[in-house]
Amino acid sequence: MASEARRMNERAVMLNELAQGLRPLSQGLAWFEDMAEEEQFVVLRELFQFCVQARAVGEDALEGIRRSGLRPTHTPAVLLARGRIEEQLGKVARLRPRHERIKAFRLLVQVLGLADARRRERFCVDGCGHAWHRLAGEREAGLPVG
């Protein structure tokens, strides 16, 4: 049980580091592609939850599509561009074919990065208790993250 909690924590650290640009997306994609299908769904569900928690909005969807490098005609981009952001984020996180899951991962990481950056600027500028907002400082100080 403790190892599962630790693994989930490590996963959350990885996702937040990707969203904050502390790790290259190529590293995150390799990490994600090496997972079994069910674990990929867990990661996508967690990304979805993080996006909702960070209060993603429609503008994040459009900019996230642009930043992800997806074409506007790719399924995750089409879904997210439809509006009702929370509902569409959930649909993106549940896409079944492997190639669509990989696109969904790219897109959700970007949306999380945008939404969390805005949240940090508006609500956390004077400091906060969010551990994921201290990842850059912990890396710079050489401290273990997670």
PyMOL CGO cylinders between C-alpha atoms (Angstrom):
from pymol import cmd
from pymol.cgo import CYLINDER

trace = [
    CYLINDER, 0.00, 0.00, 0.00, 2.80, 2.46, 0.87, 0.3, 1, 1, 1, 1, 1, 1,
    CYLINDER, 2.80, 2.46, 0.87, 4.60, 1.72, -2.41, 0.3, 1, 1, 1, 1, 1, 1,
    CYLINDER, 4.60, 1.72, -2.41, 1.38, 2.47, -4.35, 0.3, 1, 1, 1, 1, 1, 1,
    CYLINDER, 1.38, 2.47, -4.35, 1.00, 5.79, -2.53, 0.3, 1, 1, 1, 1, 1, 1,
    CYLINDER, 1.00, 5.79, -2.53, 4.65, 6.59, -3.31, 0.3, 1, 1, 1, 1, 1, 1,
    CYLINDER, 4.65, 6.59, -3.31, 4.16, 5.66, -6.97, 0.3, 1, 1, 1, 1, 1, 1,
    CYLINDER, 4.16, 5.66, -6.97, 1.09, 7.87, -7.21, 0.3, 1, 1, 1, 1, 1, 1,
    CYLINDER, 1.09, 7.87, -7.21, 3.09, 10.68, -5.66, 0.3, 1, 1, 1, 1, 1, 1,
    CYLINDER, 3.09, 10.68, -5.66, 5.92, 10.16, -8.15, 0.3, 1, 1, 1, 1, 1, 1,
    CYLINDER, 5.92, 10.16, -8.15, 3.36, 10.21, -10.97, 0.3, 1, 1, 1, 1, 1, 1,
    CYLINDER, 3.36, 10.21, -10.97, 1.90, 13.49, -9.73, 0.3, 1, 1, 1, 1, 1, 1,
    CYLINDER, 1.90, 13.49, -9.73, 5.39, 14.98, -9.53, 0.3, 1, 1, 1, 1, 1, 1,
    CYLINDER, 5.39, 14.98, -9.53, 6.16, 13.86, -13.08, 0.3, 1, 1, 1, 1, 1, 1,
    CYLINDER, 6.16, 13.86, -13.08, 2.90, 15.31, -14.45, 0.3, 1, 1, 1, 1, 1, 1,
    CYLINDER, 2.90, 15.31, -14.45, 3.39, 18.63, -12.69, 0.3, 1, 1, 1, 1, 1, 1,
    CYLINDER, 3.39, 18.63, -12.69, 7.02, 18.87, -13.78, 0.3, 1, 1, 1, 1, 1, 1,
    CYLINDER, 7.02, 18.87, -13.78, 5.93, 18.29, -17.37, 0.3, 1, 1, 1, 1, 1, 1,
    CYLINDER, 5.93, 18.29, -17.37, 3.15, 20.87, -17.11, 0.3, 1, 1, 1, 1, 1, 1,
    CYLINDER, 3.15, 20.87, -17.11, 5.54, 23.43, -15.61, 0.3, 1, 1, 1, 1, 1, 1,
    CYLINDER, 5.54, 23.43, -15.61, 8.19, 22.82, -18.26, 0.3, 1, 1, 1, 1, 1, 1,
    CYLINDER, 8.19, 22.82, -18.26, 10.65, 21.40, -15.72, 0.3, 1, 1, 1, 1, 1, 1,
    CYLINDER, 10.65, 21.40, -15.72, 10.93, 18.23, -17.80, 0.3, 1, 1, 1, 1, 1, 1,
    CYLINDER, 10.93, 18.23, -17.80, 10.85, 18.00, -21.59, 0.3, 1, 1, 1, 1, 1, 1,
    CYLINDER, 10.85, 18.00, -21.59, 7.62, 16.68, -23.06, 0.3, 1, 1, 1, 1, 1, 1,
    CYLINDER, 7.62, 16.68, -23.06, 9.65, 14.10, -25.00, 0.3, 1, 1, 1, 1, 1, 1,
    CYLINDER, 9.65, 14.10, -25.00, 10.67, 12.54, -21.68, 0.3, 1, 1, 1, 1, 1, 1,
    CYLINDER, 10.67, 12.54, -21.68, 7.06, 12.51, -20.53, 0.3, 1, 1, 1, 1, 1, 1,
    CYLINDER, 7.06, 12.51, -20.53, 5.90, 10.93, -23.77, 0.3, 1, 1, 1, 1, 1, 1,
    CYLINDER, 5.90, 10.93, -23.77, 8.50, 8.16, -23.48, 0.3, 1, 1, 1, 1, 1, 1,
    CYLINDER, 8.50, 8.16, -23.48, 7.41, 7.57, -19.86, 0.3, 1, 1, 1, 1, 1, 1,
    CYLINDER, 7.41, 7.57, -19.86, 3.73, 7.48, -20.86, 0.3, 1, 1, 1, 1, 1, 1,
    CYLINDER, 3.73, 7.48, -20.86, 4.23, 5.25, -23.92, 0.3, 1, 1, 1, 1, 1, 1,
    CYLINDER, 4.23, 5.25, -23.92, 6.10, 2.66, -21.82, 0.3, 1, 1, 1, 1, 1, 1,
    CYLINDER, 6.10, 2.66, -21.82, 3.06, 2.17, -19.57, 0.3, 1, 1, 1, 1, 1, 1,
    CYLINDER, 3.06, 2.17, -19.57, 0.48, -0.55, -19.83, 0.3, 1, 1, 1, 1, 1, 1,
    CYLINDER, 0.48, -0.55, -19.83, -2.91, 0.55, -21.16, 0.3, 1, 1, 1, 1, 1, 1,
    CYLINDER, -2.91, 0.55, -21.16, -4.62, 0.60, -17.77, 0.3, 1, 1, 1, 1, 1, 1,
    CYLINDER, -4.62, 0.60, -17.77, -1.86, 2.71, -16.22, 0.3, 1, 1, 1, 1, 1, 1,
    CYLINDER, -1.86, 2.71, -16.22, -2.15, 5.14, -19.13, 0.3, 1, 1, 1, 1, 1, 1,
    CYLINDER, -2.15, 5.14, -19.13, -5.83, 5.55, -18.29, 0.3, 1, 1, 1, 1, 1, 1,
    CYLINDER, -5.83, 5.55, -18.29, -4.94, 6.23, -14.66, 0.3, 1, 1, 1, 1, 1, 1,
    CYLINDER, -4.94, 6.23, -14.66, -2.50, 8.93, -15.76, 0.3, 1, 1, 1, 1, 1, 1,
    CYLINDER, -2.50, 8.93, -15.76, -5.02, 10.52, -18.13, 0.3, 1, 1, 1, 1, 1, 1,
    CYLINDER, -5.02, 10.52, -18.13, -7.69, 10.49, -15.42, 0.3, 1, 1, 1, 1, 1, 1,
    CYLINDER, -7.69, 10.49, -15.42, -5.24, 12.14, -13.02, 0.3, 1, 1, 1, 1, 1, 1,
    CYLINDER, -5.24, 12.14, -13.02, -4.35, 14.79, -15.63, 0.3, 1, 1, 1, 1, 1, 1,
    CYLINDER, -4.35, 14.79, -15.63, -8.06, 15.44, -16.14, 0.3, 1, 1, 1, 1, 1, 1,
    CYLINDER, -8.06, 15.44, -16.14, -8.54, 15.89, -12.39, 0.3, 1, 1, 1, 1, 1, 1,
    CYLINDER, -8.54, 15.89, -12.39, -5.53, 18.22, -12.17, 0.3, 1, 1, 1, 1, 1, 1,
    CYLINDER, -5.53, 18.22, -12.17, -6.90, 20.34, -15.03, 0.3, 1, 1, 1, 1, 1, 1,
    CYLINDER, -6.90, 20.34, -15.03, -10.26, 20.67, -13.29, 0.3, 1, 1, 1, 1, 1, 1,
    CYLINDER, -10.26, 20.67, -13.29, -8.57, 21.45, -9.97, 0.3, 1, 1, 1, 1, 1, 1,
    CYLINDER, -8.57, 21.45, -9.97, -6.48, 24.16, -11.68, 0.3, 1, 1, 1, 1, 1, 1,
    CYLINDER, -6.48, 24.16, -11.68, -9.73, 25.58, -13.12, 0.3, 1, 1, 1, 1, 1, 1,
    CYLINDER, -9.73, 25.58, -13.12, -9.02, 25.14, -16.83, 0.3, 1, 1, 1, 1, 1, 1,
    CYLINDER, -9.02, 25.14, -16.83, -11.12, 27.37, -19.09, 0.3, 1, 1, 1, 1, 1, 1,
    CYLINDER, -11.12, 27.37, -19.09, -11.97, 27.40, -22.79, 0.3, 1, 1, 1, 1, 1, 1,
    CYLINDER, -11.97, 27.40, -22.79, -9.01, 29.62, -23.67, 0.3, 1, 1, 1, 1, 1, 1,
    CYLINDER, -9.01, 29.62, -23.67, -6.70, 27.02, -22.12, 0.3, 1, 1, 1, 1, 1, 1,
    CYLINDER, -6.70, 27.02, -22.12, -8.16, 24.43, -24.47, 0.3, 1, 1, 1, 1, 1, 1,
    CYLINDER, -8.16, 24.43, -24.47, -7.46, 26.48, -27.59, 0.3, 1, 1, 1, 1, 1, 1,
    CYLINDER, -7.46, 26.48, -27.59, -3.96, 27.50, -26.51, 0.3, 1, 1, 1, 1, 1, 1,
    CYLINDER, -3.96, 27.50, -26.51, -3.25, 23.95, -25.29, 0.3, 1, 1, 1, 1, 1, 1,
    CYLINDER, -3.25, 23.95, -25.29, -4.14, 22.59, -28.73, 0.3, 1, 1, 1, 1, 1, 1,
    CYLINDER, -4.14, 22.59, -28.73, -1.72, 25.04, -30.31, 0.3, 1, 1, 1, 1, 1, 1,
    CYLINDER, -1.72, 25.04, -30.31, 1.09, 24.28, -27.85, 0.3, 1, 1, 1, 1, 1, 1,
    CYLINDER, 1.09, 24.28, -27.85, 0.61, 20.52, -28.04, 0.3, 1, 1, 1, 1, 1, 1,
    CYLINDER, 0.61, 20.52, -28.04, 1.36, 20.49, -31.75, 0.3, 1, 1, 1, 1, 1, 1,
    CYLINDER, 1.36, 20.49, -31.75, -1.85, 18.61, -32.49, 0.3, 1, 1, 1, 1, 1, 1,
    CYLINDER, -1.85, 18.61, -32.49, -3.78, 19.46, -35.59, 0.3, 1, 1, 1, 1, 1, 1,
    CYLINDER, -3.78, 19.46, -35.59, -7.20, 20.98, -34.90, 0.3, 1, 1, 1, 1, 1, 1,
    CYLINDER, -7.20, 20.98, -34.90, -8.68, 17.95, -36.67, 0.3, 1, 1, 1, 1, 1, 1,
    CYLINDER, -8.68, 17.95, -36.67, -7.20, 15.40, -34.24, 0.3, 1, 1, 1, 1, 1, 1,
    CYLINDER, -7.20, 15.40, -34.24, -9.86, 13.85, -32.03, 0.3, 1, 1, 1, 1, 1, 1,
    CYLINDER, -9.86, 13.85, -32.03, -8.65, 15.26, -28.68, 0.3, 1, 1, 1, 1, 1, 1,
    CYLINDER, -8.65, 15.26, -28.68, -8.44, 18.75, -30.19, 0.3, 1, 1, 1, 1, 1, 1,
    CYLINDER, -8.44, 18.75, -30.19, -11.91, 18.48, -31.75, 0.3, 1, 1, 1, 1, 1, 1,
    CYLINDER, -11.91, 18.48, -31.75, -13.40, 17.36, -28.43, 0.3, 1, 1, 1, 1, 1, 1,
    CYLINDER, -13.40, 17.36, -28.43, -11.74, 20.06, -26.39, 0.3, 1, 1, 1, 1, 1, 1,
    CYLINDER, -11.74, 20.06, -26.39, -12.65, 22.82, -28.84, 0.3, 1, 1, 1, 1, 1, 1,
    CYLINDER, -12.65, 22.82, -28.84, -16.37, 22.01, -28.43, 0.3, 1, 1, 1, 1, 1, 1,
    CYLINDER, -16.37, 22.01, -28.43, -16.77, 23.90, -25.17, 0.3, 1, 1, 1, 1, 1, 1,
    CYLINDER, -16.77, 23.90, -25.17, -18.00, 22.77, -21.74, 0.3, 1, 1, 1, 1, 1, 1,
    CYLINDER, -18.00, 22.77, -21.74, -14.38, 22.34, -20.77, 0.3, 1, 1, 1, 1, 1, 1,
    CYLINDER, -14.38, 22.34, -20.77, -14.80, 20.00, -17.81, 0.3, 1, 1, 1, 1, 1, 1,
    CYLINDER, -14.80, 20.00, -17.81, -17.02, 17.59, -19.72, 0.3, 1, 1, 1, 1, 1, 1,
    CYLINDER, -17.02, 17.59, -19.72, -14.73, 17.61, -22.77, 0.3, 1, 1, 1, 1, 1, 1,
    CYLINDER, -14.73, 17.61, -22.77, -11.57, 17.13, -20.68, 0.3, 1, 1, 1, 1, 1, 1,
    CYLINDER, -11.57, 17.13, -20.68, -13.19, 13.99, -19.29, 0.3, 1, 1, 1, 1, 1, 1,
    CYLINDER, -13.19, 13.99, -19.29, -13.95, 12.71, -22.79, 0.3, 1, 1, 1, 1, 1, 1,
    CYLINDER, -13.95, 12.71, -22.79, -10.36, 13.37, -23.89, 0.3, 1, 1, 1, 1, 1, 1,
    CYLINDER, -10.36, 13.37, -23.89, -9.07, 11.44, -20.86, 0.3, 1, 1, 1, 1, 1, 1,
    CYLINDER, -9.07, 11.44, -20.86, -11.21, 8.42, -21.81, 0.3, 1, 1, 1, 1, 1, 1,
    CYLINDER, -11.21, 8.42, -21.81, -10.14, 8.07, -25.46, 0.3, 1, 1, 1, 1, 1, 1,
    CYLINDER, -10.14, 8.07, -25.46, -9.50, 4.39, -26.22, 0.3, 1, 1, 1, 1, 1, 1,
    CYLINDER, -9.50, 4.39, -26.22, -7.12, 3.85, -29.14, 0.3, 1, 1, 1, 1, 1, 1,
    CYLINDER, -7.12, 3.85, -29.14, -3.44, 4.04, -28.16, 0.3, 1, 1, 1, 1, 1, 1,
    CYLINDER, -3.44, 4.04, -28.16, -2.58, 6.75, -30.70, 0.3, 1, 1, 1, 1, 1, 1,
    CYLINDER, -2.58, 6.75, -30.70, -5.43, 8.89, -29.35, 0.3, 1, 1, 1, 1, 1, 1,
    CYLINDER, -5.43, 8.89, -29.35, -4.27, 8.36, -25.74, 0.3, 1, 1, 1, 1, 1, 1,
    CYLINDER, -4.27, 8.36, -25.74, -0.83, 9.66, -26.67, 0.3, 1, 1, 1, 1, 1, 1,
    CYLINDER, -0.83, 9.66, -26.67, -2.37, 12.76, -28.28, 0.3, 1, 1, 1, 1, 1, 1,
    CYLINDER, -2.37, 12.76, -28.28, -4.63, 13.19, -25.24, 0.3, 1, 1, 1, 1, 1, 1,
    CYLINDER, -4.63, 13.19, -25.24, -1.60, 13.05, -22.95, 0.3, 1, 1, 1, 1, 1, 1,
    CYLINDER, -1.60, 13.05, -22.95, 0.20, 15.76, -24.95, 0.3, 1, 1, 1, 1, 1, 1,
    CYLINDER, 0.20, 15.76, -24.95, -2.88, 17.97, -24.92, 0.3, 1, 1, 1, 1, 1, 1,
    CYLINDER, -2.88, 17.97, -24.92, -3.80, 17.52, -21.25, 0.3, 1, 1, 1, 1, 1, 1,
    CYLINDER, -3.80, 17.52, -21.25, -0.25, 18.28, -20.11, 0.3, 1, 1, 1, 1, 1, 1,
    CYLINDER, -0.25, 18.28, -20.11, -0.41, 21.58, -22.01, 0.3, 1, 1, 1, 1, 1, 1,
    CYLINDER, -0.41, 21.58, -22.01, -3.86, 22.49, -20.68, 0.3, 1, 1, 1, 1, 1, 1,
    CYLINDER, -3.86, 22.49, -20.68, -2.70, 21.75, -17.14, 0.3, 1, 1, 1, 1, 1, 1,
    CYLINDER, -2.70, 21.75, -17.14, 0.36, 23.94, -17.64, 0.3, 1, 1, 1, 1, 1, 1,
    CYLINDER, 0.36, 23.94, -17.64, -1.75, 26.86, -18.83, 0.3, 1, 1, 1, 1, 1, 1,
    CYLINDER, -1.75, 26.86, -18.83, -4.44, 26.57, -16.16, 0.3, 1, 1, 1, 1, 1, 1,
    CYLINDER, -4.44, 26.57, -16.16, -1.95, 26.08, -13.35, 0.3, 1, 1, 1, 1, 1, 1,
    CYLINDER, -1.95, 26.08, -13.35, 0.19, 29.02, -14.47, 0.3, 1, 1, 1, 1, 1, 1,
    CYLINDER, 0.19, 29.02, -14.47, -2.87, 31.28, -14.38, 0.3, 1, 1, 1, 1, 1, 1,
    CYLINDER, -2.87, 31.28, -14.38, -3.89, 29.91, -10.98, 0.3, 1, 1, 1, 1, 1, 1,
    CYLINDER, -3.89, 29.91, -10.98, -0.38, 30.52, -9.67, 0.3, 1, 1, 1, 1, 1, 1,
    CYLINDER, -0.38, 30.52, -9.67, -0.41, 34.14, -10.94, 0.3, 1, 1, 1, 1, 1, 1,
    CYLINDER, -0.41, 34.14, -10.94, -3.85, 34.91, -9.53, 0.3, 1, 1, 1, 1, 1, 1,
    CYLINDER, -3.85, 34.91, -9.53, -4.05, 32.98, -6.29, 0.3, 1, 1, 1, 1, 1, 1,
    CYLINDER, -4.05, 32.98, -6.29, -0.58, 31.80, -5.32, 0.3, 1, 1, 1, 1, 1, 1,
    CYLINDER, -0.58, 31.80, -5.32, 1.63, 34.76, -6.16, 0.3, 1, 1, 1, 1, 1, 1,
    CYLINDER, 1.63, 34.76, -6.16, 2.26, 35.53, -2.48, 0.3, 1, 1, 1, 1, 1, 1,
    CYLINDER, 2.26, 35.53, -2.48, 2.85, 31.89, -1.64, 0.3, 1, 1, 1, 1, 1, 1,
    CYLINDER, 2.85, 31.89, -1.64, 0.64, 28.87, -1.11, 0.3, 1, 1, 1, 1, 1, 1,
    CYLINDER, 0.64, 28.87, -1.11, 0.58, 25.41, 0.34, 0.3, 1, 1, 1, 1, 1, 1,
    CYLINDER, 0.58, 25.41, 0.34, 0.56, 23.61, -3.01, 0.3, 1, 1, 1, 1, 1, 1,
    CYLINDER, 0.56, 23.61, -3.01, 3.51, 21.21, -3.03, 0.3, 1, 1, 1, 1, 1, 1,
    CYLINDER, 3.51, 21.21, -3.03, 3.54, 21.17, -6.85, 0.3, 1, 1, 1, 1, 1, 1,
    CYLINDER, 3.54, 21.17, -6.85, 4.25, 24.91, -6.87, 0.3, 1, 1, 1, 1, 1, 1,
    CYLINDER, 4.25, 24.91, -6.87, 7.54, 24.28, -5.07, 0.3, 1, 1, 1, 1, 1, 1,
    CYLINDER, 7.54, 24.28, -5.07, 8.94, 21.71, -7.51, 0.3, 1, 1, 1, 1, 1, 1,
    CYLINDER, 8.94, 21.71, -7.51, 11.22, 24.16, -9.35, 0.3, 1, 1, 1, 1, 1, 1,
    CYLINDER, 11.22, 24.16, -9.35, 12.71, 25.44, -6.10, 0.3, 1, 1, 1, 1, 1, 1,
    CYLINDER, 12.71, 25.44, -6.10, 13.27, 21.92, -4.80, 0.3, 1, 1, 1, 1, 1, 1,
    CYLINDER, 13.27, 21.92, -4.80, 15.01, 20.92, -8.02, 0.3, 1, 1, 1, 1, 1, 1,
    CYLINDER, 15.01, 20.92, -8.02, 17.24, 24.01, -7.94, 0.3, 1, 1, 1, 1, 1, 1,
    CYLINDER, 17.24, 24.01, -7.94, 18.16, 23.33, -4.32, 0.3, 1, 1, 1, 1, 1, 1,
    CYLINDER, 18.16, 23.33, -4.32, 18.98, 19.70, -5.16, 0.3, 1, 1, 1, 1, 1, 1,
    CYLINDER, 18.98, 19.70, -5.16, 16.28, 18.42, -2.81, 0.3, 1, 1, 1, 1, 1, 1,
    CYLINDER, 16.28, 18.42, -2.81, 14.37, 15.22, -3.56, 0.3, 1, 1, 1, 1, 1, 1,
    CYLINDER, 14.37, 15.22, -3.56, 10.98, 16.00, -5.07, 0.3, 1, 1, 1, 1, 1, 1,
    CYLINDER, 10.98, 16.00, -5.07, 7.81, 14.14, -4.19, 0.3, 1, 1, 1, 1, 1, 1,
]
cmd.load_cgo(trace, "trace")
